[in-house]
Amino acid sequence: MFRKLPVLGKNLSANLCRSGVQCFRSQIFRQVQTKNSSNEQDVEEKLTHFGFETVNEDVKAQKVHKVFEDVANSYDLMNDIMSMGIQRLWKDDFMEELGPTPGTKLLDMAGGTGDIAFRYLKYLKNGKNPDKRQSHLTIGDINQHMLNVGKTRAEKMGLTNPDYCKVEWLLADAENLQFDDNTFSAYTISFGMRNCTHIDRVLKEAYRVLAPGGRFLCLEFTQVPNETLRKIYDFYSFEVIPPMGQILAGQWQPYQYLVESIRRFPPQEKFKEMIRKAGFNQVTHRDLTFGITAIHSGFKF
């Protein structure tokens, strides 16, 4: 019996060794699986949409930049034609909602061509408020081509730097603004939010740079609630607008993307929740033209 003990010990050692190897292999396998799973998750997290196409986040940024580089010179003309001029009324209503007063410090993001900026300046100029405090306007856009168009328009309209308002045109990324905290009394973004890769980051940055009491306003295409009107709107969007872009601006694909991007934007109630989550209070929305567009509002307290 005593002679067999070493054999048993040897077998036991072998069994322990085999168990150890199997355990080690299992551990390595789990680590590889975890790493692969983590890598797959990272890839998934970096995917987003470019219209109806699924792309990497970096690719979307490049594609969006190219879209607005291509359409910069015809952007406002095409907006007029596509909306049959109604977009002017939407923007007028948007500025009325803001109701700026002398001394307002506005950051207008994605405002390169100046449509909102010029309304702001004219509103201040025509205001009946006797207060003559100088206001401030910063037009931010991630695309230099759009800013160049806006600057040229400002020169033609004599709105380069009026005495009642200091004006700046700056390259700026809405997801990572270069401004200090609590800088502006108002933040506007018109038809630009849906082109941003991370809407939540844009909202957080808007909240950060607004001073307490400051107001956030977003004008954006949204979801038409009426089913019949939605079908008519979809037909016009997909069957008329891209061919019109090709005929009038020599650009089909950018306008195909623009109409697709509208369908990917969150509906009114969901976007309201995103604004609240960023920290804003008294969050509301108001539909315009049967819900084709909406004005979203929030305050920083």
Phi, psi and chi 1 to 4 in degrees:
 res  aa     phi    psi   chi1   chi2   chi3   chi4
   1 MET       -  -41.8 -174.2  175.8   72.3      -
   2 PHE   -68.3  -28.3  -71.4  104.4      -      -
   3 ARG   -69.8  -26.4  -68.6  174.4 -172.9  170.8
   4 LYS   -81.3  -14.6  -67.2 -179.4 -179.3  179.7
   5 LEU   -58.7  -45.2  -79.0  175.2      -      -
   6 PRO   -58.7  -37.8  -24.5   34.9      -      -
   7 VAL   -63.1  -46.5  175.1      -      -      -
   8 LEU   -60.0  -40.9  -72.4  171.8      -      -
   9 GLY   -62.4  -39.2      -      -      -      -
  10 LYS   -66.5  -43.0 -169.1  179.2  -66.9 -175.6
  11 ASN   -62.9  -40.9  -69.1  -21.3      -      -
  12 LEU   -62.1  -42.1 -179.7   61.4      -      -
  13 SER   -62.0  -43.2  -62.1      -      -      -
  14 ALA   -63.0  -43.2      -      -      -      -
  15 ASN   -62.3  -43.3  -71.5  -24.6      -      -
  16 LEU   -62.7  -39.1  -72.0  173.1      -      -
  17 CYS   -63.5  -47.1 -177.8      -      -      -
  18 ARG   -62.2  -40.3  -78.1 -166.1  -65.3  -89.2
  19 SER   -63.5  -39.3  -61.8      -      -      -
  20 GLY   -64.6  -42.8      -      -      -      -
  21 VAL   -62.1  -45.5  169.9      -      -      -
  22 GLN   -62.1  -41.1  -71.2  172.9   -8.0      -
  23 CYS   -62.5  -42.9 -178.6      -      -      -
  24 PHE   -64.0  -44.0  178.3   74.2      -      -
  25 ARG   -61.1  -42.0  -74.2  175.1  178.3  171.8
  26 SER   -62.9  -39.4  -62.5      -      -      -
  27 GLN   -64.9  -44.2 -165.3  171.3   15.8      -
  28 ILE   -62.1  -42.8  -67.0  -64.4      -      -
  29 PHE   -60.9  -42.5 -179.6   72.0      -      -
  30 ARG   -64.5  -39.2  -78.2 -164.3  -61.0  -89.8
  31 GLN   -64.0  -43.1  -72.0  175.9   -7.9      -
  32 VAL   -63.0  -44.3  170.0      -      -      -
  33 GLN   -60.7  -44.1  -84.7 -169.0  -42.3      -
  34 THR   -62.8  -42.3  -58.3      -      -      -
  35 LYS   -65.1  -44.1 -174.0  174.4 -179.1 -179.5
  36 ASN   -63.2  -42.7  -71.4  -19.7      -      -
  37 SER   -61.9  -40.9  176.1      -      -      -
  38 SER   -64.7  -42.5  176.2      -      -      -
  39 ASN   -63.1  -41.6  -71.7  -20.6      -      -
  40 GLU   -63.1  -38.3  -72.2  173.5    3.7      -
  41 GLN   -65.8  -41.5 -173.3  176.0    1.4      -
  42 ASP   -59.9  -41.7  -71.1  -17.7      -      -
  43 VAL   -63.6  -44.0  170.3      -      -      -
  44 GLU   -61.8  -40.7  -73.4  178.2    2.6      -
  45 GLU   -66.6  -23.6  -70.9  174.8   -7.4      -
  46 LYS   -91.4   -1.8  -69.3  180.0 -179.7  179.0
  47 LEU   -89.3  144.1  -66.7  179.5      -      -
  48 THR  -148.3 -170.2 -174.2      -      -      -
  49 HIS  -113.4  143.8   58.9   80.6      -      -
  50 PHE  -122.7   92.9  176.1   76.5      -      -
  51 GLY    65.3 -127.5      -      -      -      -
  52 PHE   -92.6    3.2  -68.2  160.8      -      -
  53 GLU   -96.4  139.3 -178.4 -176.2   -2.0      -
  54 THR   -93.4  124.2  -60.8      -      -      -
  55 VAL  -138.8  166.5  -63.2      -      -      -
  56 ASN   -67.2  149.3 -174.3  -82.3      -      -
  57 GLU   -57.2  -42.9  -70.4  177.0   -4.1      -
  58 ASP   -64.2  -36.5  -66.6  -23.4      -      -
  59 VAL   -66.3  -40.3  171.9      -      -      -
  60 LYS   -60.2  -46.2  174.7  174.6  179.4  173.5
  61 ALA   -56.8  -41.8      -      -      -      -
  62 GLN   -67.6  -42.0  -64.7  167.8    9.7      -
  63 LYS   -66.4  -43.4  -77.6  177.5  171.1  -74.8
  64 VAL   -62.9  -42.2  169.6      -      -      -
  65 HIS   -58.8  -42.5 -167.7  -82.7      -      -
  66 LYS   -66.4  -39.4 -175.8   66.4  165.8   60.4
  67 VAL   -56.0  -50.4  164.1      -      -      -
  68 PHE   -78.8  -20.8  -71.9   95.7      -      -
  69 GLU   -67.3  -40.1 -178.9  178.8  -60.4      -
  70 ASP   -72.1  -35.9  -69.8  -18.1      -      -
  71 VAL  -102.2    2.9  -56.6      -      -      -
  72 ALA   -51.5  -48.6      -      -      -      -
  73 ASN   -71.3  -24.5  -68.9  -41.8      -      -
  74 SER  -111.0    6.4   58.9      -      -      -
  75 TYR   -59.3  -51.4 -177.1   71.8      -      -
  76 ASP   -70.2  -37.4  -67.7  -53.1      -      -
  77 LEU   -62.1  -45.6  171.2   62.7      -      -
  78 MET   -66.8  -35.7  -78.7  -59.0  -61.0      -
  79 ASN   -61.8  -39.9  -80.0  -13.2      -      -
  80 ASP   -63.1  -46.7  -94.7  -18.4      -      -
  81 ILE   -67.7  -45.2  -66.3  170.8      -      -
  82 MET   -63.8  -35.8  -72.0 -171.3  -60.5      -
  83 SER   -97.8    3.8   68.5      -      -      -
  84 MET    56.1   35.1  -65.5  174.1  -75.3      -
  85 GLY    85.4   -7.8      -      -      -      -
  86 ILE   -67.8  -26.2  -60.9  174.8      -      -
  87 GLN   -59.8  -26.7   63.6  105.5   11.1      -
  88 ARG   -66.7  -40.1  -63.2 -173.9  178.7 -143.3
  89 LEU   -67.7  -39.0  -59.9  178.4      -      -
  90 TRP   -59.7  -44.9  -66.4  -26.5      -      -
  91 LYS   -70.4  -35.2  -69.5  174.7  179.7  175.5
  92 ASP   -62.4  -43.9  -71.6  -16.8      -      -
  93 ASP   -63.5  -39.2 -156.3   -7.3      -      -
  94 PHE   -59.6  -44.8 -174.0   58.6      -      -
  95 MET   -70.3  -35.5 -169.6   50.0   56.0      -
  96 GLU   -62.2  -37.9  -74.1  -73.8  -19.6      -
  97 GLU   -62.8  -40.3 -179.4   72.2   28.5      -
  98 LEU   -69.0  -44.1  177.8   62.6      -      -
  99 GLY    53.6   56.5      -      -      -      -
 100 PRO   -64.6  147.9   24.2  -33.1      -      -
 101 THR  -120.5  161.0   56.6      -      -      -
 102 PRO   -52.9  136.4  -28.8   36.8      -      -
 103 GLY    96.9   -7.4      -      -      -      -
 104 THR   -65.0  137.2  -62.0      -      -      -
 105 LYS  -113.9  102.1 -165.8  169.9 -175.4 -179.1
 106 LEU  -104.0  135.1  171.7   65.8      -      -
 107 LEU  -108.9  115.4  171.3   60.5      -      -
 108 ASP  -106.2  105.6  179.5   39.8      -      -
 109 MET   -91.0  152.0  -79.7  -54.1  -58.5      -
 110 ALA    55.5   34.7      -      -      -      -
 111 GLY  -107.4   25.3      -      -      -      -
 112 GLY   -47.4  -46.0      -      -      -      -
 113 THR   -80.8   -6.5   60.2      -      -      -
 114 GLY    89.8    5.2      -      -      -      -
 115 ASP   -58.2  -44.7 -104.7   15.1      -      -
 116 ILE   -76.1  -40.0  -61.5  -59.2      -      -
 117 ALA   -57.4  -46.2      -      -      -      -
 118 PHE   -67.9  -34.2  -58.4  144.1      -      -
 119 ARG   -66.3  -38.8  -77.3  170.2  170.1   77.4
 120 TYR   -61.7  -47.1  171.1   75.6      -      -
 121 LEU   -65.0  -42.7  -66.7  173.4      -      -
 122 LYS   -67.2  -37.2  -70.4  177.5 -179.4  178.3
 123 TYR   -62.3  -44.2 -166.3   99.4      -      -
 124 LEU   -64.9  -41.8  -70.8  173.9      -      -
 125 LYS   -64.8  -39.7 -176.8  178.5 -179.4 -179.9
 126 ASN   -89.0   -2.0  -62.2  -28.4      -      -
 127 GLY   -66.5  148.6      -      -      -      -
 128 LYS   -90.8   -0.7  -63.7  179.3 -179.4  179.2
 129 ASN   -67.4  122.6 -165.5  -36.3      -      -
 130 PRO   -71.0  -11.6   26.7  -34.5      -      -
 131 ASP   -63.1  124.0 -172.1  -13.8      -      -
 132 LYS  -107.6   21.6  -62.8  -59.7  179.8 -176.8
 133 ARG   -59.9  141.1  -74.2  179.4  -61.9  161.9
 134 GLN   -71.5  135.5 -171.3 -178.2   54.6      -
 135 SER   -95.2  175.3  -58.5      -      -      -
 136 HIS  -139.5  136.9 -167.6  -76.5      -      -
 137 LEU  -132.8  124.2  168.3   62.4      -      -
 138 THR  -116.6  119.8  -59.1      -      -      -
 139 ILE   -99.8  116.5  -56.7  104.6      -      -
 140 GLY  -111.9  140.0      -      -      -      -
 141 ASP  -154.5  147.0 -157.7  -65.4      -      -
 142 ILE   -83.1   -8.8 -157.7  168.1      -      -
 143 ASN  -115.6  117.4 -167.3  -60.1      -      -
 144 GLN   -65.9  -31.8 -173.4   62.4   51.5      -
 145 HIS   -61.8  -41.0  -70.2   78.9      -      -
 146 MET   -66.1  -41.0  -60.7  -72.4  -82.2      -
 147 LEU   -63.4  -38.7  -71.6  167.9      -      -
 148 ASN   -62.8  -40.0  -68.2  -18.3      -      -
 149 VAL   -62.7  -43.9  170.0      -      -      -
 150 GLY   -63.3  -43.0      -      -      -      -
 151 LYS   -62.3  -42.0  -70.9  178.7 -176.8  179.2
 152 THR   -62.9  -43.0  -59.7      -      -      -
 153 ARG   -63.9  -39.5  -68.5 -179.6   67.7 -161.8
 154 ALA   -62.4  -40.3      -      -      -      -
 155 GLU   -64.3  -43.4  -68.9  172.5    2.4      -
 156 LYS   -65.7  -31.5  -68.5  178.9  179.5  178.0
 157 MET   -91.4   -1.5  -61.5  168.2   69.4      -
 158 GLY    69.6   30.7      -      -      -      -
 159 LEU  -118.3   31.5  -65.7  172.3      -      -
 160 THR   -65.5  -49.2  -56.5      -      -      -
 161 ASN  -159.1   73.6 -142.0   -6.9      -      -
 162 PRO   -63.3  156.1   22.6  -31.9      -      -
 163 ASP   -67.1  -19.0   55.8    6.7      -      -
 164 TYR   -93.1   -1.6   56.4   88.6      -      -
 165 CYS  -155.1  130.8 -174.4      -      -      -
 166 LYS   -84.6  131.1 -177.9 -179.3  178.6 -178.2
 167 VAL  -119.6  133.7 -179.8      -      -      -
 168 GLU  -129.8  139.6  -66.9 -178.2  -70.1      -
 169 TRP  -115.0  118.7  -58.7   79.0      -      -
 170 LEU  -133.0  141.3  -63.5  175.9      -      -
 171 LEU   -69.6  124.4  -91.4  176.5      -      -
 172 ALA  -151.3  140.7      -      -      -      -
 173 ASP   -99.1  117.4 -179.2   -4.6      -      -
 174 ALA   -59.8  -23.1      -      -      -      -
 175 GLU   -86.4  -11.7  -63.9 -174.5   15.4      -
 176 ASN  -152.9   76.2 -174.0   24.6      -      -
 177 LEU   -74.6  147.1  -64.1  171.7      -      -
 178 GLN   -89.8    6.7   63.0  -96.8   52.3      -
 179 PHE   -92.9  155.2  -48.8  109.3      -      -
 180 ASP   -70.8  163.2  -67.2  -24.8      -      -
 181 ASP   -61.6  150.5  -63.5   -2.2      -      -
 182 ASN    55.9   43.3  -51.8  -41.3      -      -
 183 THR   -94.4  -39.9  -62.5      -      -      -
 184 PHE  -111.0  153.3  -60.2   94.3      -      -
 185 SER   -95.2  -12.2   54.7      -      -      -
 186 ALA  -152.2  147.8      -      -      -      -
 187 TYR  -134.4  124.4  176.5  112.9      -      -
 188 THR  -123.9  149.1   55.2      -      -      -
 189 ILE  -147.2  122.9 -178.7  166.2      -      -
 190 SER  -119.7  115.8  171.5      -      -      -
 191 PHE    55.5   33.3  -58.4  128.5      -      -
 192 GLY  -124.3  -20.9      -      -      -      -
 193 MET   -61.2  -39.5 -175.4   66.7   78.4      -
 194 ARG   -71.1  -14.2   72.3 -177.0 -170.2  -80.3
 195 ASN   -89.5   -5.0  -61.9  -52.2      -      -
 196 CYS   -83.2  144.1  -61.1      -      -      -
 197 THR   -71.3  -43.5  -56.3      -      -      -
 198 HIS  -120.4   94.6  -56.4   98.4      -      -
 199 ILE   -62.1  -37.1  -65.6  173.3      -      -
 200 ASP   -62.2  -37.8   55.6  -20.5      -      -
 201 ARG   -68.7  -38.1  -67.1 -177.5 -167.4  174.4
 202 VAL   -60.8  -44.7  176.7      -      -      -
 203 LEU   -65.1  -41.7  -66.7  170.5      -      -
 204 LYS   -64.3  -39.4  -72.6  178.2 -178.2  177.5
 205 GLU   -67.8  -38.7  -79.6  -67.8  -89.1      -
 206 ALA   -60.5  -43.7      -      -      -      -
 207 TYR   -64.3  -42.0 -174.6   86.0      -      -
 208 ARG   -61.4  -46.4 -179.2 -176.4   66.9   79.4
 209 VAL   -81.9  -12.5  -59.1      -      -      -
 210 LEU   -78.9  140.5  -82.7  170.6      -      -
 211 ALA   -78.0  157.2      -      -      -      -
 212 PRO   -53.6  132.6  -28.0   35.9      -      -
 213 GLY    91.2   -7.4      -      -      -      -
 214 GLY   -72.5  157.8      -      -      -      -
 215 ARG  -118.9  137.8 -170.8  177.2 -169.1 -174.9
 216 PHE  -104.5  130.8  165.6   83.2      -      -
 217 LEU  -133.9  132.3  -84.3  179.2      -      -
 218 CYS  -129.5  127.1  172.9      -      -      -
 219 LEU  -107.4  121.5  173.4   64.2      -      -
 220 GLU  -150.9  148.3 -171.4   54.3   86.2      -
 221 PHE   -62.2  147.7  -71.4  104.7      -      -
 222 THR  -146.3 -160.0 -173.7      -      -      -
 223 GLN   -95.4  122.9  -51.2  -62.2  -34.1      -
 224 VAL   -73.1  118.5  177.4      -      -      -
 225 PRO   -72.0  -32.6   22.5  -30.4      -      -
 226 ASN   -76.5  124.7 -177.2  -80.9      -      -
 227 GLU   -63.1  -42.6 -174.4  176.2   -8.6      -
 228 THR   -64.4  -46.9  -58.3      -      -      -
 229 LEU   -64.5  -34.2  -71.6  176.0      -      -
 230 ARG   -64.5  -38.7 -173.5  165.7   60.9 -112.8
 231 LYS   -65.5  -42.2  -71.6  179.2  179.9  178.2
 232 ILE   -64.0  -43.8  -63.5  170.5      -      -
 233 TYR   -63.7  -41.2  179.5   48.5      -      -
 234 ASP   -64.1  -42.3  -76.1  -12.0      -      -
 235 PHE   -60.8  -46.4  175.3   81.5      -      -
 236 TYR   -63.2  -42.8  177.1   72.2      -      -
 237 SER   -63.0  -47.3  -63.6      -      -      -
 238 PHE   -92.0  -26.6  -68.8  101.7      -      -
 239 GLU  -100.3  -18.6  -57.2  -61.0  -30.9      -
 240 VAL  -112.2  -46.7  176.5      -      -      -
 241 ILE   -64.5  -49.8  -70.5  178.6      -      -
 242 PRO   -59.1  -46.0  -26.2   37.4      -      -
 243 PRO   -61.1  -36.1  -24.7   35.1      -      -
 244 MET   -64.1  -38.9 -166.2 -177.1  -62.1      -
 245 GLY   -63.1  -37.5      -      -      -      -
 246 GLN   -67.4  -42.1 -179.0   65.1   43.3      -
 247 ILE   -70.5  -46.3  -66.6  168.3      -      -
 248 LEU   -90.6  -28.0  -61.6  175.2      -      -
 249 ALA  -124.4   -1.7      -      -      -      -
 250 GLY    67.9   23.8      -      -      -      -
 251 GLN  -134.6  112.2  -60.4  -75.7  -15.4      -
 252 TRP   -93.5  -54.3  178.7  -62.0      -      -
 253 GLN   -60.0  -43.5 -163.1   57.3   42.7      -
 254 PRO   -58.2  -37.9  -26.7   36.0      -      -
 255 TYR   -79.3  -25.6  -69.8   97.8      -      -
 256 GLN   -63.5  -44.6 -178.7   72.5   30.2      -
 257 TYR   -61.9  -44.0  157.9   71.1      -      -
 258 LEU   -60.6  -41.4  -70.3  173.3      -      -
 259 VAL   -73.6  -33.4  -63.2      -      -      -
 260 GLU   -68.2  -37.7  -70.5  178.1    1.0      -
 261 SER   -64.1  -29.9   66.4      -      -      -
 262 ILE   -62.8  -41.6  -65.5  169.1      -      -
 263 ARG   -70.1  -20.1  -56.5  -42.8 -171.5  -86.1
 264 ARG   -91.8   -7.6  -61.4  -57.8  -61.1  -96.0
 265 PHE   -76.8  142.8 -168.6   71.5      -      -
 266 PRO   -59.1  143.4  -20.9   30.7      -      -
 267 PRO   -64.3  167.0   19.7  -29.1      -      -
 268 GLN   -52.2  -51.4  -68.5   90.4  -43.3      -
 269 GLU   -66.2  -38.8  -68.7  -59.7  -35.9      -
 270 LYS   -66.6  -40.5 -175.9  175.2 -180.0 -179.8
 271 PHE   -66.1  -36.8 -172.5   47.0      -      -
 272 LYS   -58.3  -42.0  -80.9  172.7   63.7  177.0
 273 GLU   -64.9  -36.9  -74.1  -55.3  -48.0      -
 274 MET   -64.6  -38.8  -65.3  177.6   73.4      -
 275 ILE   -65.8  -42.7  -63.1  171.0      -      -
 276 ARG   -61.9  -43.7  -73.0 -165.7 -172.5   97.8
 277 LYS   -61.5  -28.9 -169.8  173.7 -179.7 -179.4
 278 ALA   -73.7  -10.9      -      -      -      -
 279 GLY   118.5   -6.2      -      -      -      -
 280 PHE   -75.8  152.2  -70.9   99.6      -      -
 281 ASN  -115.9  167.8  -67.8  -77.6      -      -
 282 GLN    48.6   48.1  -67.1 -174.5   -3.1      -
 283 VAL   -79.4  127.1  177.4      -      -      -
 284 THR  -138.4  166.6   60.0      -      -      -
 285 HIS  -142.3  151.9   88.5  -87.2      -      -
 286 ARG  -133.8  119.2  177.7  161.6   60.6   90.6
 287 ASP   -73.3  145.3  -74.1  -12.9      -      -
 288 LEU  -122.4  140.7  -55.3  176.2      -      -
 289 THR    50.0   63.4  -45.3      -      -      -
 290 PHE    62.9   20.0  -50.4  110.5      -      -
 291 GLY    90.7   10.6      -      -      -      -
 292 ILE   -64.1  -39.3  -68.2  175.5      -      -
 293 THR  -129.3  167.9   61.2      -      -      -
 294 ALA  -149.1  147.9      -      -      -      -
 295 ILE  -101.8  120.4  -64.0  174.8      -      -
 296 HIS  -105.1  136.9  -68.7  -95.1      -      -
 297 SER  -132.8  146.3  171.6      -      -      -
 298 GLY  -157.8  156.6      -      -      -      -
 299 PHE  -122.0  148.4  -69.0   86.4      -      -
 300 LYS  -101.4  116.1  177.6  178.3  177.4  177.7
 301 PHE  -103.7      -  -68.1  154.0      -      -
